[in-house]
Amino acid sequence: MAVEKTEPGKVELGTNVLKIIPIGGLGEIGKNTLAICYGDDIMLVDAGLAFPNEDMIGVDLVLPDISFLVENQDRVKGLAVTHGHEDHIGGIPFILKEMSIPVIYGPALAIGLLEGKLKEGGLESKTVMRKVRPRQKVKIGCFTVQFIRCTHSIADSFSLIIDTPVGKLIHTGDFKFDFTPVDGELFDIASLTKAAEEGVLLLMSDSTNTERDGFTPSEKTVWKRINEIFSSAPKRIIVTTFASNVHRIRQVLQAAMKYDRKVSILGRSMLNLAGIARELGYMTFPDGLLIPIDQISKLPHNKVVILTTGSQGEPLSALTRIANDEHKQIKIIQGDTVIISATPIPGNERSISNTINALFMRGADVIYGRDAGVHVSGHACREEQKLMINLCKPKFFMPVHGEYRMLVLHSALAQECGVEPQNCFVMENSDVLELNKDKGVINGRIKGGIILVDSSRAYHINEEIVDERRHLADDGLVTVALTLDDDRQIIVGPDISLKGIIFPRGMSPEEFVGKVQSEVRNILYVNPTIDALSEEELSHFIQGALDGFFAEKMRARPLVQVIVHQVSSTGAKTSQKAAKSIETK
């Protein structure tokens, strides 16, 4: 653990002190974005996004607050991408909406995926993209970055060796040590050991599986199980996995070819990735293998494979709509086999369980879970994490990519491997780690937080709006409308509208409305100070008083909206006549 940490404060740039600043990715899964600063230069490692949890109603994506980067965009010299997963590249288009990045370096597959994203958003002019080869070195400001091959669940993944004026850094990216990778590309351990011989100042290492002992199984172990399922499935096979899992998609396509099945891909992101991966040579398949979804019905059930997104139970994904019988073209048939080839991202467990239950209820045979053998993690377990630490022999250690408990456990693991406790830094997003050759200290914080994206409407939405949506979903809405005269006497109302309200036991809706009306009158007539309030201030005053009334007297916490309209004496007479006319009718 860090031995020194200051209170949040202004971060001084332009000095000859190496600063490591996680903008996202610590204490969470997703949003991986890291800034490395020295002098007037800033380089970025990855720029990812995260997906919302169930409480973030109406939110499509979650991004880190990039205010620090926007304020210092003249210092940003470039970005190094480790691989093509959304939690590492998905935030780049959103950053480019706010600022330019001179150059982005990354593996061919990640750059291919990015090119499509930027073209779709009209952002090609905001940066220059460069594909890198294994062991290639590039200059980003005062930093020299070498990309070395690592093994992960997506093809074309890299770890980074970064030479800085202070010393050598290693960023593992997402990794595991897979000694039988499906694409035959082995982890470049030789480059790690060479860096260790030269001296590694800081190791930043993937913490995702630090709670799991042993080694992560090889991707090749999944093939045997997929082959077994394909050989015996009586009807259609529906497979869901992460859209970016090239290795898994490749295995499914190989099995389909072996058992003479045609494949239809649901989900634009998965279809795009298959096309790009094929174009770059990461997978090969004949032209006739993939067919449009509307041709599925023309084939025998035992000649069909459907590859789909939705492995995390996303509400609008193809698999979720199929499970809920809401998909226009695909309905579950008794005897269909559904393979869920993914592990839940923390927070998605309930959504996935609901999807699995719905599939079973419609007659599908669902194969899922860690013991089913249809998925292996792309992240290192504890023995591999120890191997990484012992290969690199760093002076300082910083766990990255994981929830906070994972970071703490990974730090303890580094200490077991010989890193001094005072040289292990468990950080939070926005913390600033300052390093020289002899000492490290967490010193200050940048402005941080999250940006919530509603992609169907505005670019981002306020967290208060999401809180209101959650409040409304949980407890309902009470709207109070009333019209007052110059003397703050009620002319019309209070009119009460209820949405989604659960009434106290033994109370009818009419009784509930009556109590609210009486309380509004009490609030107005026992508080003489309201005469000095504006209409808006009076609305807030009544709302606050009703919040307390509902919590204390009614044991409810609905969202309260109060609309107050004040009219002159002439207007008051008109309003009274209108009210009487309505009553007469």
C-alpha positions in Angstrom: 0.0 0.0 0.0 1.1 3.6 -0.5 2.8 5.1 2.5 2.2 8.7 1.5 -0.8 10.4 0.1 -1.8 14.1 0.0 -5.2 15.7 -0.1 -6.7 16.5 -3.5 -5.1 19.6 -5.0 -3.9 21.2 -8.2 -1.5 19.1 -10.2 1.6 20.9 -11.4 2.7 19.9 -14.9 5.7 21.1 -16.9 8.2 19.7 -14.2 10.8 17.0 -14.6 8.8 14.7 -12.4 7.2 11.5 -13.9 3.5 11.4 -13.1 1.2 8.4 -13.6 -2.4 9.4 -13.6 -5.2 6.8 -14.0 -8.2 8.6 -15.4 -10.3 5.4 -15.5 -10.0 1.7 -14.9 -9.1 1.5 -11.2 -11.7 0.3 -8.6 -13.8 -0.9 -11.5 -14.0 -3.0 -14.6 -13.9 -0.8 -17.7 -13.0 2.8 -18.7 -9.3 2.0 -18.8 -7.6 5.3 -19.5 -4.1 6.2 -18.3 -2.0 9.4 -18.6 1.8 9.4 -18.3 3.2 12.9 -17.9 6.8 14.3 -17.9 7.7 17.9 -18.5 5.4 19.3 -21.2 4.5 15.9 -22.6 1.5 13.6 -21.9 1.0 10.2 -23.5 -2.1 8.1 -23.1 -2.4 4.4 -22.7 -5.9 3.2 -23.9 -9.1 5.1 -23.7 -12.0 2.9 -22.8 -15.6 2.9 -21.7 -17.8 0.9 -19.4 -21.4 -0.3 -19.6 -24.0 0.9 -17.1 -25.3 -1.1 -14.2 -29.0 -1.7 -13.6 -29.4 1.5 -11.6 -28.3 3.7 -14.4 -31.7 4.0 -16.1 -31.6 5.3 -19.6 -27.8 5.3 -19.8 -26.1 3.5 -22.7 -22.4 4.0 -21.9 -20.2 5.3 -19.0 -17.0 7.3 -19.7 -14.4 8.8 -17.5 -14.3 12.5 -17.0 -11.6 13.8 -19.4 -11.5 17.4 -18.2 -7.8 17.0 -17.3 -7.0 16.0 -20.9 -9.1 18.8 -22.5 -7.5 21.4 -20.3 -4.0 20.1 -21.2 -4.7 19.0 -24.8 -1.6 20.9 -26.1 0.6 18.6 -24.0 -1.0 15.4 -25.3 1.5 13.9 -27.8 -0.3 10.6 -28.6 -2.1 7.5 -27.5 -0.9 3.9 -27.3 -3.6 1.2 -27.7 -2.9 -2.2 -26.2 -5.8 -4.1 -27.9 -9.2 -3.7 -29.4 -11.7 -4.3 -26.5 -14.3 -1.7 -25.9 -13.1 -1.0 -22.4 -9.8 0.0 -23.9 -10.7 1.8 -27.2 -14.4 2.6 -26.9 -13.8 6.0 -25.3 -11.6 7.3 -28.1 -14.4 8.6 -30.3 -15.8 10.5 -27.4 -12.4 12.1 -26.5 -12.0 13.1 -30.2 -15.3 14.9 -30.0 -13.7 17.2 -27.3 -10.1 17.5 -28.5 -7.6 16.2 -31.1 -4.9 13.6 -30.5 -1.9 14.0 -32.7 -1.3 10.2 -33.3 -2.8 6.9 -32.2 -0.6 3.8 -32.3 -2.0 0.3 -31.9 -2.2 -3.2 -33.2 -3.8 -3.8 -36.7 -7.1 -5.2 -35.4 -7.7 -2.4 -32.9 -6.8 0.2 -35.4 -9.1 -1.5 -37.9 -12.0 -1.4 -35.4 -11.2 2.3 -34.6 -11.2 3.3 -38.2 -14.8 2.2 -38.5 -15.8 4.0 -35.4 -14.2 7.3 -36.4 -15.5 7.2 -39.9 -19.0 6.7 -38.6 -18.7 9.7 -36.3 -16.9 11.9 -38.9 -13.8 12.1 -36.7 -11.1 10.9 -39.0 -9.5 14.4 -39.2 -9.1 14.6 -35.4 -6.1 12.2 -35.3 -3.7 10.1 -37.3 -3.7 6.3 -36.8 -0.6 4.1 -37.2 -0.6 0.3 -37.1 2.3 -1.3 -35.2 4.1 -4.6 -35.4 5.4 -6.7 -32.5 8.6 -5.3 -31.0 8.2 -2.0 -32.9 9.3 1.1 -31.1 7.6 4.5 -31.5 8.2 8.0 -30.1 5.4 9.8 -28.3 6.8 13.0 -27.0 9.7 12.3 -24.7 8.6 8.7 -24.4 9.7 5.7 -26.4 7.1 2.9 -26.5 7.8 -0.7 -27.6 4.8 -2.9 -28.4 5.4 -6.6 -27.4 3.0 -9.5 -28.2 1.0 -10.8 -25.3 -1.9 -13.3 -25.1 -5.5 -12.4 -24.3 -9.0 -13.2 -25.4 -8.8 -11.0 -28.5 -6.2 -11.4 -31.3 -3.4 -8.8 -31.7 -2.9 -7.9 -28.1 0.1 -6.1 -26.8 2.0 -5.2 -23.6 4.0 -2.0 -23.5 7.6 -1.3 -22.5 7.8 2.5 -22.1 11.2 4.3 -21.7 10.9 7.6 -19.9 13.5 10.1 -18.8 13.2 8.7 -15.2 13.2 5.0 -16.0 11.5 2.1 -17.7 7.8 1.3 -17.3 5.9 -1.8 -18.2 2.2 -1.8 -18.8 0.9 -5.4 -19.2 -2.4 -4.5 -20.9 -4.9 -7.3 -20.4 -3.0 -10.5 -20.4 -2.7 -14.1 -19.5 0.1 -16.6 -20.2 -1.4 -18.9 -22.8 1.3 -21.4 -24.0 -1.0 -23.0 -26.6 -2.8 -20.0 -28.1 -5.3 -20.7 -30.9 -3.5 -18.3 -33.3 -0.1 -19.6 -32.5 1.1 -16.1 -31.3 3.0 -16.6 -28.0 3.7 -14.1 -25.3 7.0 -12.3 -25.9 8.5 -13.3 -22.6 12.0 -12.7 -24.0 11.4 -8.9 -24.3 10.1 -8.8 -20.7 13.2 -10.5 -19.4 15.4 -8.2 -21.4 13.6 -5.2 -20.0 14.1 -6.6 -16.5 17.8 -7.0 -17.1 18.0 -3.3 -18.0 15.9 -2.4 -14.9 12.1 -1.8 -14.6 11.1 1.2 -12.5 7.4 0.5 -12.5 5.2 -2.4 -13.4 1.5 -1.7 -14.1 -0.3 -5.1 -14.2 -3.8 -6.4 -14.9 -5.5 -7.3 -11.7 -8.9 -8.8 -12.9 -8.4 -12.4 -11.8 -6.3 -11.8 -8.7 -9.0 -13.6 -6.6 -8.5 -16.8 -8.5 -5.7 -19.3 -7.8 -3.6 -21.1 -10.3 -3.5 -20.5 -14.0 -6.1 -19.4 -16.5 -6.9 -22.3 -19.0 -5.8 -21.9 -22.6 -8.2 -20.8 -25.3 -7.7 -24.1 -26.9 -9.5 -26.0 -24.1 -12.7 -24.4 -25.3 -12.5 -26.0 -28.7 -13.0 -29.6 -27.3 -16.2 -28.6 -25.6 -17.6 -26.6 -28.5 -16.8 -29.6 -30.8 -18.7 -31.9 -28.4 -21.8 -29.7 -28.4 -21.8 -29.2 -32.2 -21.5 -33.0 -32.7 -24.7 -33.8 -30.7 -27.0 -30.7 -30.9 -30.2 -31.9 -32.4 -31.5 -28.5 -33.7 -30.2 -25.0 -34.0 -27.2 -23.8 -32.1 -27.2 -20.2 -30.8 -23.9 -18.9 -29.5 -23.4 -15.6 -27.7 -20.0 -14.2 -26.8 -18.3 -10.8 -26.5 -18.5 -9.2 -30.0 -14.7 -8.6 -29.9 -13.8 -12.2 -29.0 -12.1 -13.1 -32.3 -10.8 -16.4 -31.0 -14.2 -17.6 -29.9 -15.9 -16.5 -33.1 -13.2 -18.2 -35.1 -13.8 -21.4 -33.1 -17.5 -21.3 -33.7 -17.0 -20.8 -37.5 -14.6 -23.7 -37.6 -17.1 -25.9 -35.8 -19.9 -24.8 -38.2 -17.7 -25.7 -41.2 -16.8 -29.1 -39.7 -20.5 -30.0 -39.1 -21.8 -28.5 -42.3 -23.9 -25.7 -40.7 -24.5 -22.2 -42.0 -24.0 -19.2 -39.8 -26.0 -16.0 -39.4 -24.5 -13.2 -37.3 -26.8 -11.0 -35.3 -25.4 -7.7 -34.0 -23.7 -5.1 -36.1 -20.6 -4.9 -33.8 -20.0 -8.7 -34.2 -20.6 -8.6 -37.9 -18.2 -5.7 -38.3 -15.5 -7.5 -36.3 -15.8 -10.7 -38.3 -15.4 -8.7 -41.5 -12.4 -6.8 -40.3 -10.7 -9.9 -38.7 -11.2 -11.8 -42.0 -9.8 -8.9 -44.0 -6.7 -8.7 -41.8 -6.2 -12.5 -41.8 -7.1 -13.3 -38.2 -9.8 -15.7 -39.4 -10.6 -17.4 -42.6 -13.9 -18.9 -43.9 -15.5 -19.4 -47.3 -17.9 -16.9 -48.8 -20.9 -19.1 -48.5 -20.6 -19.8 -44.7 -22.3 -16.6 -43.5 -25.9 -16.1 -44.6 -28.5 -13.3 -43.9 -30.8 -13.9 -41.0 -33.9 -14.0 -43.3 -32.5 -17.2 -44.9 -32.3 -19.2 -41.7 -35.9 -20.4 -42.0 -35.1 -22.1 -45.4 -32.6 -24.5 -43.8 -33.1 -27.6 -41.7 -32.8 -26.8 -38.0 -29.7 -29.0 -37.6 -27.9 -27.0 -40.3 -28.1 -23.6 -38.6 -25.8 -21.7 -36.2 -26.7 -18.2 -35.0 -23.9 -16.1 -33.6 -25.2 -13.2 -31.5 -24.4 -10.4 -29.1 -26.0 -10.3 -25.7 -23.7 -12.3 -23.5 -24.1 -9.7 -20.7 -27.9 -9.7 -20.8 -28.1 -6.2 -22.4 -31.8 -5.3 -22.6 -31.7 -4.4 -26.3 -29.3 -7.1 -27.5 -30.4 -9.8 -29.9 -30.2 -12.6 -27.4 -32.2 -10.8 -24.8 -34.9 -10.1 -27.3 -34.9 -13.7 -28.5 -35.2 -14.9 -24.9 -38.1 -12.6 -24.3 -39.8 -13.6 -27.6 -39.5 -10.0 -28.9 -37.2 -10.7 -31.8 -38.9 -10.2 -35.2 -37.1 -13.0 -37.0 -35.8 -15.5 -34.4 -38.1 -17.5 -32.0 -36.8 -20.2 -29.7 -37.7 -23.7 -30.8 -38.0 -26.6 -28.4 -34.6 -28.3 -28.5 -32.5 -25.3 -29.5 -29.1 -25.3 -27.9 -27.9 -21.9 -26.6 -24.2 -21.5 -25.6 -23.3 -18.5 -23.4 -19.6 -18.3 -24.0 -18.7 -15.4 -21.6 -18.4 -14.7 -17.9 -20.5 -12.0 -16.4 -19.0 -8.5 -16.0 -19.6 -7.5 -12.3 -23.0 -5.9 -12.0 -24.6 -7.9 -14.9 -25.2 -11.1 -13.1 -29.0 -10.5 -12.6 -29.6 -9.5 -16.2 -27.8 -12.7 -17.4 -29.7 -14.9 -15.0 -33.0 -13.4 -16.3 -32.0 -14.1 -19.9 -31.0 -17.7 -19.1 -34.3 -18.3 -17.2 -36.3 -17.0 -20.1 -34.4 -19.2 -22.6 -35.1 -22.3 -20.5 -38.8 -21.4 -20.2 -39.0 -21.3 -24.0 -37.6 -24.8 -24.3 -33.9 -24.2 -25.0 -31.0 -26.2 -23.7 -28.7 -23.5 -22.2 -25.0 -24.3 -21.7 -23.4 -21.6 -19.4 -21.2 -21.0 -16.4 -17.6 -21.5 -15.5 -17.9 -25.3 -15.2 -19.5 -25.7 -18.6 -16.2 -25.5 -20.4 -17.5 -23.1 -23.1 -15.5 -20.1 -22.0 -12.1 -19.2 -20.4 -11.0 -15.9 -19.1 -8.6 -13.7 -21.0 -7.0 -12.5 -17.8 -4.2 -13.9 -15.7 -4.9 -15.8 -12.4 -2.6 -15.5 -9.4 0.2 -17.8 -10.5 0.5 -15.9 -13.8 0.4 -12.6 -12.0 3.3 -13.8 -9.9 5.1 -14.9 -13.0 4.7 -11.5 -14.5 6.1 -9.8 -11.4 9.0 -12.1 -11.1 9.9 -11.8 -14.8 9.9 -8.0 -14.7 11.4 -7.5 -11.2 10.1 -4.0 -10.8 11.2 -1.5 -8.2 7.7 0.0 -7.9 4.4 -1.8 -8.5 0.9 -0.4 -9.4 -2.0 -2.8 -9.9 -4.4 -1.7 -12.6 -7.6 -2.9 -14.3 -9.8 -4.2 -11.5 -12.2 -3.5 -8.6 -10.6 -2.1 -5.5 -10.4 -5.4 -3.6 -8.6 -6.9 -6.6 -6.0 -4.1 -6.6 -5.4 -4.6 -2.9 -4.9 -8.4 -3.3 -2.6 -7.9 -6.3 -0.5 -5.4 -4.3 -0.2 -8.0 -1.6 0.9 -10.6 -4.2 3.6 -8.2 -5.4 4.9 -8.0 -1.9 5.0 -11.8 -1.7 7.2 -11.6 -4.8 9.7 -9.3 -3.1 8.4 -5.7 -3.9 8.8 -3.5 -0.9 5.5 -2.6 0.7 6.2 1.1 0.5 6.8 0.7 -3.2 3.4 -0.8 -3.9 0.7 1.8 -4.9 -3.0 0.9 -4.7 -4.5 4.0 -6.3 -7.9 5.4 -7.2 -9.0 7.1 -10.4 -7.6 10.7 -10.6 -4.8 10.0 -8.1 -1.4 11.2 -9.2 1.6 9.0 -8.6 5.0 10.8 -8.8 8.1 8.8 -9.4 11.8 9.3 -9.5 14.6 6.7 -9.5 14.4 6.3 -5.7 11.0 7.2 -4.5 7.3 7.1 -5.3 4.5 9.1 -3.7 0.8 9.6 -4.4 0.7 13.4 -4.5 -2.5 15.2 -5.4 -5.5 14.5 -7.6 -6.9 15.7 -10.9 -10.6 16.5 -11.4 -12.3 13.2 -12.0 -15.7 11.5 -12.2 -17.8 9.9 -14.9 -19.8 11.0 -17.9 -23.1 9.2 -18.6 -24.0 8.8 -22.3 -27.5 8.4 -23.7 -26.6 7.8 -27.3 -30.1 8.1 -28.6 -30.4 11.7 -27.4 -27.7 14.0 -26.1 -24.0 13.2 -26.0 -24.1 12.9 -22.2 -26.6 13.3 -19.4 -26.4 14.7 -15.9 -26.0 12.3 -13.0 -28.9 14.1 -11.2 -31.2 13.1 -14.1 -30.3 9.5 -13.7 -30.9 9.8 -9.9 -34.3 11.2 -10.6 -35.1 8.3 -13.0 -34.1 5.8 -10.4 -36.1 7.6 -7.7 -39.1 7.7 -10.1 -38.8 4.0 -10.9 -38.5 3.0 -7.2 -41.1 5.2 -5.6 -43.3 6.9 -8.2 -44.2 10.5 -8.8 -46.6 12.9 -7.1 -47.4 16.1 -9.0 -49.0 19.1 -7.1 -50.4 22.0 -9.1 -52.0 25.1 -7.5 -52.9 28.7 -8.4 -52.5 31.5 -5.9 -53.6 35.1 -5.9 -51.6 38.2 -4.8 -52.2 37.4 -1.2 -51.0 33.8 -1.6 -54.5 32.4 -1.1 -55.4 29.3 -3.1 -57.6 30.0 -6.0 -57.4 26.6 -7.9 -56.2 23.4 -6.5 -54.2 21.9 -5.1 -54.6 19.3 -7.9 -52.8 16.1 -7.2 -51.6 13.7 -9.9 -50.1 10.3 -9.0 -47.9 8.0 -11.1 -46.6 4.6 -9.8 -47.5 5.3 -6.2 -47.9 2.4 -3.7 -50.4 3.5 -1.1 -50.0 2.9 2.6 -51.8 -0.2 3.9 -55.5 0.4 4.4 -55.5 3.8 2.5 -57.5 4.3 -0.7 -56.2 6.6 -3.5 -58.9 9.1 -2.6 -57.7 9.2 1.0 -54.1 9.6 -0.1 -54.9 12.5 -2.4 -57.0 14.1 0.4 -54.1 13.9 2.9 -51.7 15.5 0.4 -54.1 18.3 -0.3 -54.6 19.0 3.4 -50.8 19.0 3.9 -50.3 21.5 1.1 -52.8 23.8 2.6 -51.2 23.5 6.0 -47.8 24.3 4.5 -49.1 27.5 3.0 -51.1 28.7 5.9 -48.8 28.0 8.8 -45.7 29.5 7.2 -46.0 33.3 7.0 -42.5 33.7 5.5 -43.7 32.3 2.2 -45.0 35.8 1.2 -41.4 36.8 0.4 -40.7 33.8 -1.9 -40.9 33.8 -5.6 -43.0 31.2 -7.5 -39.9 29.0 -8.0 -38.7 29.4 -4.4 -42.2 28.6 -3.2 -42.4 25.5 -5.3 -39.1 24.2 -3.9 -40.3 25.1 -0.3 -43.5 23.1 -0.7 -41.6 20.2 -2.4 -39.1 20.0 0.6 -41.9 20.1 3.1 -43.8 17.3 1.3 -40.7 15.2 1.1 -40.5 15.3 4.9 -44.3 14.7 5.2 -44.1 11.6 3.0 -41.1 10.1 4.7 -42.4 10.7 8.3 -46.2 10.4 8.0 -46.8 8.2 5.0 -43.7 6.0 5.0 -43.1 6.7 1.3 -40.4 8.6 -0.7 -42.0 9.5 -4.0 -40.4 12.0 -6.4 -42.4 15.2 -5.8 -43.0 17.9 -8.4 -44.7 21.1 -7.4 -46.1 23.7 -9.9 -47.1 27.0 -8.5 -48.8 29.7 -10.6 -49.6 33.2 -9.2 -52.1 35.5 -10.8 -53.2 39.1 -10.2 -56.6 39.9 -8.6 -58.2 40.2 -12.1 -56.7 36.9 -13.1 -57.8 35.4 -9.9 -61.4 36.2 -10.6 -61.1 34.7 -14.1 -59.5 31.5 -12.6 -62.3 31.2 -10.0 -65.0 31.5 -12.7 -63.1 28.9 -14.8 -62.9 26.6 -11.8 -66.6 27.0 -11.0 -67.5 26.4 -14.7 -65.5 23.1 -14.6 -67.2 22.1 -11.3 -70.6 22.8 -12.9 -69.8 20.7 -15.9 
